[in-house]
Amino acid sequence: MTEQLHVLVTGGAGFIGSHLVDRLLMDRNVRVTVLDKLTYAGNMSNLEAHEGNERFSFVRGDIVDPDAVNPLVKDADRVINAAAESFVDRSIDDASEFILTNIVGTHVVLEACRSEQRALLQVSTDEVYGSTRAGAFGEEDPLRPNSPYSATKASADLLCRAYHETYGVPVSVVRGSNAYGPRQHPEKAIPTFARAALRGQPLPVYGSGSNRREWLYVEDFVKAIDTVMRKGESGHTYNIGGGHEIANLLLARMVCSIVEVPESLIAFVPDRPGHDLRYALKWEPLARLGWNPQVAFHLGLASTIEWYRENEDWSAAMLEERKG
């Protein structure tokens, strides 16, 4: 009988984290422990499908707390750090929680992995590269973050590099394009557009709507993480590209078309400070590991909108918890 692989997923009750748990537990030779602080972005309802699964366990705790992190890292075979503060707008209002979770928390996880010599996979973002008007970023391009959020993620990436080079910690990093899909917090762009259109309310588009993003369905995103965990090389960074690039205004129009509401609902709002124009990624190293995106954008977007149509109570509860 094959020995089970025990994976610790930090932030596993969040959007990407919970879908990653879903993915990992599809393999009966994998056991998963989730460590999550259960802030506004994390919710146990995201993990309810695994209640009663003997290969799943949950621990409530904060990655900045070594007493919570260290014993879980010691007990695990692999660690995936998906815990993060990730909403750019909120980092502009107050960066303190982003610095604490994204930098200090990553340091705590790295120290635990150094002590136990555990392999760490750090989940990062395309935003660490900054903005580009043309072309796409490769893994060796310089990091030029423009928001407090992306600066904290870039700092965490550099810590990972330093711990690999200095201490030999087996660390790899994935930098993903914009993920979307069911269970994404309703404050994010696609859920905001979807819920507004479903309610017949204005869809808020920043500035002129010309800012462009590359969108990747969350199931493809977590499949990429799983691929790097199993096949990636220590010390390497892997971009998760291959998504669908589209301007924000065209995205809002697409949502209106799917929901069958007039585009007159689109409302332009003042742009946010330092708003990156465009992200785009090259992802040849990941493709060489055998990963390719599977979900076409128009299909993923339609199914995502339908999920929000059917789960308004979930969205309302998440927003209410954020206020609290």
C-alpha positions as CSV (number, residue, x, y, z in Angstrom):
1,M,0.0,0.0,0.0
2,T,1.3,3.5,-1.0
3,E,2.2,5.6,2.0
4,Q,0.0,8.7,2.4
5,L,1.5,12.1,1.6
6,H,0.6,14.6,4.4
7,V,0.2,18.1,3.1
8,L,-0.3,21.2,5.3
9,V,-2.2,24.0,3.5
10,T,-2.1,27.3,5.3
11,G,-5.1,29.6,4.3
12,G,-7.0,26.5,3.3
13,A,-10.4,27.9,4.2
14,G,-10.0,30.7,1.7
15,F,-10.9,30.9,-2.0
16,I,-7.8,29.4,-3.7
17,G,-6.9,27.4,-0.5
18,S,-10.3,25.6,-0.3
19,H,-10.2,24.7,-4.0
20,L,-6.7,23.4,-3.5
21,V,-7.9,21.2,-0.6
22,D,-10.6,19.9,-2.9
23,R,-8.0,19.0,-5.5
24,L,-5.6,17.4,-3.1
25,L,-8.2,15.2,-1.5
26,M,-9.2,13.7,-4.9
27,D,-6.0,11.6,-4.4
28,R,-6.7,8.9,-1.8
29,N,-3.0,8.8,-1.1
30,V,-3.0,12.4,0.2
31,R,-3.9,13.6,3.7
32,V,-4.5,17.3,4.2
33,T,-4.3,19.5,7.3
34,V,-5.6,23.1,7.0
35,L,-4.3,25.9,9.2
36,D,-6.5,29.0,8.9
37,K,-7.2,32.0,11.0
38,L,-10.7,32.2,9.7
39,T,-10.6,36.0,9.0
40,Y,-13.4,37.5,6.8
41,A,-11.9,35.8,3.7
42,G,-11.8,32.3,5.2
43,N,-14.9,30.3,5.9
44,M,-15.5,26.8,7.2
45,S,-18.4,26.5,4.7
46,N,-15.8,26.4,2.0
47,L,-14.6,23.1,3.4
48,E,-17.9,21.5,4.4
49,A,-17.6,18.9,1.7
50,H,-14.8,17.3,3.7
51,E,-16.5,17.0,7.0
52,G,-16.1,13.5,8.3
53,N,-13.2,12.7,5.9
54,E,-10.6,10.9,7.9
55,R,-7.9,12.3,5.5
56,F,-8.8,15.9,6.4
57,S,-8.3,17.9,9.5
58,F,-8.6,21.5,10.4
59,V,-6.7,23.7,12.9
60,R,-7.7,27.3,13.6
61,G,-4.6,29.4,14.0
62,D,-2.5,32.2,12.6
63,I,0.6,31.7,10.5
64,V,2.3,34.5,12.4
65,D,2.2,32.3,15.5
66,P,5.1,29.9,15.7
67,D,3.3,27.8,18.4
68,A,0.5,27.1,15.9
69,V,2.7,26.6,12.8
70,N,5.7,24.6,14.1
71,P,4.0,21.4,15.2
72,L,1.9,21.3,12.1
73,V,5.0,21.7,9.8
74,K,6.8,19.0,11.8
75,D,3.9,16.6,11.2
76,A,3.6,17.3,7.5
77,D,5.5,16.0,4.5
78,R,4.9,19.1,2.3
79,V,3.7,22.6,3.1
80,I,1.8,24.9,0.8
81,N,1.5,28.5,2.0
82,A,-1.7,29.9,0.5
83,A,-2.5,32.2,3.5
84,A,-2.4,35.8,2.5
85,E,-4.1,39.2,2.7
86,S,-4.9,39.8,-1.0
87,F,-7.3,42.6,-1.8
88,V,-5.3,45.5,-3.3
89,D,-7.9,48.2,-2.4
90,R,-7.6,47.3,1.3
91,S,-3.9,47.3,1.2
92,I,-4.0,50.9,0.0
93,D,-6.3,51.8,2.9
94,D,-4.1,50.1,5.5
95,A,-1.1,47.9,4.7
96,S,-0.4,46.8,8.3
97,E,-2.3,43.4,8.1
98,F,-0.7,42.7,4.7
99,I,2.8,43.2,6.2
100,L,2.0,41.0,9.1
101,T,0.4,38.1,7.3
102,N,2.2,38.2,4.0
103,I,5.8,38.9,5.2
104,V,6.0,38.0,8.9
105,G,3.7,35.0,8.4
106,T,5.8,33.7,5.5
107,H,8.9,34.1,7.7
108,V,7.4,32.0,10.5
109,V,6.5,29.3,8.0
110,L,10.0,29.4,6.4
111,E,11.6,29.1,9.9
112,A,9.5,26.1,10.7
113,C,10.4,24.5,7.3
114,R,14.1,25.3,7.9
115,S,14.0,23.6,11.3
116,E,12.3,20.5,10.0
117,Q,13.7,20.5,6.5
118,R,10.2,20.4,5.0
119,A,9.5,21.3,1.4
120,L,7.5,24.6,1.0
121,L,5.5,25.8,-2.0
122,Q,4.8,29.5,-1.7
123,V,1.7,30.8,-3.5
124,S,2.4,34.2,-5.0
125,T,1.0,36.5,-7.6
126,D,1.7,38.0,-11.0
127,E,1.4,41.5,-9.4
128,V,4.9,41.2,-8.0
129,Y,6.2,42.0,-11.5
130,G,4.4,45.3,-11.8
131,S,2.6,46.5,-14.9
132,T,3.5,46.1,-18.6
133,R,2.0,47.6,-21.7
134,A,3.2,44.9,-24.0
135,G,4.7,41.4,-23.8
136,A,4.6,39.1,-20.9
137,F,6.7,38.5,-17.8
138,G,9.0,35.5,-17.4
139,E,10.1,34.0,-14.1
140,E,13.5,35.8,-14.3
141,D,12.1,39.3,-14.8
142,P,12.7,41.8,-12.0
143,L,10.1,42.3,-9.3
144,R,8.6,45.9,-9.5
145,P,5.5,45.8,-7.3
146,N,3.3,48.9,-7.3
147,S,0.8,48.4,-4.5
148,P,1.3,47.7,-0.8
149,Y,-0.2,44.2,-1.4
150,S,2.1,43.3,-4.2
151,A,5.1,44.7,-2.3
152,T,4.4,42.3,0.6
153,K,4.1,39.4,-1.8
154,A,7.3,40.3,-3.5
155,S,9.0,40.5,-0.1
156,A,7.8,37.0,0.8
157,D,9.1,35.7,-2.6
158,L,12.5,37.2,-1.8
159,L,12.5,35.6,1.7
160,C,11.8,32.3,0.0
161,R,14.7,32.7,-2.3
162,A,17.0,33.7,0.5
163,Y,16.0,30.7,2.7
164,H,16.7,28.4,-0.2
165,E,20.0,30.0,-1.1
166,T,21.3,30.5,2.5
167,Y,19.9,27.6,4.4
168,G,19.0,25.1,1.6
169,V,15.3,25.0,2.5
170,P,13.5,23.2,-0.4
171,V,11.3,26.1,-1.5
172,S,9.5,26.7,-4.8
173,V,7.2,29.6,-5.7
174,V,4.2,29.9,-8.0
175,R,3.1,33.3,-9.3
176,G,-0.4,33.1,-10.6
177,S,-2.6,35.2,-12.8
178,N,-6.0,36.3,-11.6
179,A,-8.0,33.3,-10.4
180,Y,-11.8,33.3,-10.5
181,G,-14.6,30.9,-9.8
182,P,-17.0,29.8,-7.1
183,R,-16.4,30.8,-3.5
184,Q,-14.3,33.8,-4.3
185,H,-14.9,36.6,-1.8
186,P,-17.7,38.9,-3.1
187,E,-15.6,42.0,-2.8
188,K,-13.4,40.8,-5.7
189,A,-14.0,42.0,-9.3
190,I,-15.9,39.1,-11.0
191,P,-18.1,38.4,-8.0
192,T,-18.8,42.1,-7.7
193,F,-19.8,42.4,-11.4
194,A,-21.8,39.1,-11.2
195,R,-23.8,40.0,-8.1
196,A,-24.5,43.5,-9.3
197,A,-25.8,42.3,-12.7
198,L,-27.9,39.6,-11.0
199,R,-29.5,42.3,-8.9
200,G,-29.9,44.8,-11.7
201,Q,-27.5,47.2,-9.9
202,P,-24.6,49.2,-11.3
203,L,-21.4,47.4,-12.2
204,P,-18.5,49.6,-10.8
205,V,-15.7,49.8,-13.3
206,Y,-12.5,51.7,-12.3
207,G,-11.4,54.6,-14.4
208,S,-12.0,54.1,-18.2
209,G,-12.1,50.3,-17.8
210,S,-9.0,49.9,-20.0
211,N,-7.0,48.1,-17.3
212,R,-6.4,44.5,-18.5
213,R,-6.1,41.3,-16.5
214,E,-5.4,37.6,-17.3
215,W,-8.1,35.4,-15.8
216,L,-7.7,31.7,-15.0
217,Y,-10.4,29.4,-13.7
218,V,-9.7,28.4,-10.1
219,E,-9.7,24.6,-10.8
220,D,-7.0,25.1,-13.4
221,F,-5.1,27.3,-11.0
222,V,-5.0,24.7,-8.2
223,K,-4.2,22.0,-10.6
224,A,-1.1,24.0,-11.5
225,I,-0.2,24.3,-7.8
226,D,-0.6,20.5,-7.4
227,T,1.6,20.0,-10.4
228,V,4.4,22.1,-9.1
229,M,4.2,20.5,-5.7
230,R,4.6,17.0,-7.2
231,K,7.0,17.8,-10.2
232,G,8.5,21.2,-9.6
233,E,12.2,21.8,-8.7
234,S,13.3,23.2,-5.5
235,G,14.6,26.8,-5.8
236,H,12.5,27.4,-8.9
237,T,9.7,29.8,-9.6
238,Y,6.8,28.9,-11.9
239,N,4.4,31.3,-13.4
240,I,0.8,30.2,-13.7
241,G,-0.2,31.8,-16.9
242,G,-2.4,30.7,-19.8
243,G,-5.5,32.6,-18.7
244,H,-7.8,34.8,-20.8
245,E,-6.7,38.4,-21.1
246,I,-9.5,41.0,-21.2
247,A,-10.0,44.7,-20.3
248,N,-12.1,45.3,-17.3
249,L,-14.8,47.2,-19.3
250,L,-15.1,44.3,-21.7
251,L,-15.3,41.9,-18.8
252,A,-18.2,43.9,-17.3
253,R,-19.9,43.9,-20.7
254,M,-19.5,40.1,-20.9
255,V,-21.1,39.7,-17.5
256,C,-24.0,41.8,-18.6
257,S,-24.4,39.7,-21.7
258,I,-24.4,36.4,-19.8
259,V,-26.9,37.7,-17.2
260,E,-29.0,39.4,-20.0
261,V,-29.1,42.9,-18.5
262,P,-28.3,46.1,-20.3
263,E,-24.8,47.5,-20.5
264,S,-26.2,50.8,-19.3
265,L,-25.8,49.3,-15.8
266,I,-22.0,49.7,-16.1
267,A,-20.9,52.7,-14.0
268,F,-17.5,54.2,-14.1
269,V,-16.0,55.0,-10.7
270,P,-12.8,56.9,-9.8
271,D,-9.7,54.9,-10.4
272,R,-7.7,53.6,-7.5
273,P,-4.2,55.0,-6.8
274,G,-1.3,53.3,-8.6
275,H,-3.7,51.0,-10.6
276,D,-1.6,48.6,-12.7
277,L,-2.5,48.8,-16.4
278,R,-1.9,45.2,-17.4
279,Y,-0.5,41.9,-16.2
280,A,0.6,39.0,-18.5
281,L,2.7,35.9,-17.9
282,K,4.9,33.5,-19.8
283,W,4.6,30.0,-18.4
284,E,6.8,27.7,-20.3
285,P,8.4,26.0,-17.2
286,L,5.0,25.0,-16.0
287,A,4.0,23.7,-19.4
288,R,7.1,21.5,-19.4
289,L,5.8,19.9,-16.2
290,G,2.7,18.8,-18.2
291,W,0.2,21.4,-17.1
292,N,-2.2,23.2,-19.4
293,P,-5.4,25.2,-18.7
294,Q,-8.6,23.3,-19.5
295,V,-11.5,25.6,-18.8
296,A,-12.4,28.1,-21.5
297,F,-13.1,31.6,-20.1
298,H,-16.6,32.0,-21.4
299,L,-17.6,28.7,-19.9
300,G,-15.9,29.3,-16.6
301,L,-17.4,32.8,-16.3
302,A,-20.9,31.5,-17.0
303,S,-20.7,28.8,-14.4
304,T,-19.2,31.2,-11.9
305,I,-22.1,33.6,-12.4
306,E,-24.5,30.8,-12.0
307,W,-22.9,29.8,-8.7
308,Y,-23.3,33.3,-7.4
309,R,-26.9,33.3,-8.5
310,E,-27.5,30.1,-6.5
311,N,-25.5,31.1,-3.5
312,E,-26.6,34.7,-2.6
313,D,-26.9,33.7,1.1
314,W,-23.2,32.7,1.1
315,S,-22.2,36.1,-0.4
316,A,-24.3,38.0,2.0
317,A,-22.9,36.2,5.0
318,M,-19.3,36.8,3.8
319,L,-19.9,40.5,3.3
320,E,-21.6,40.7,6.7
321,E,-18.6,39.0,8.3
322,R,-16.3,41.5,6.6
323,K,-18.2,44.4,8.2
324,G,-17.9,42.8,11.6
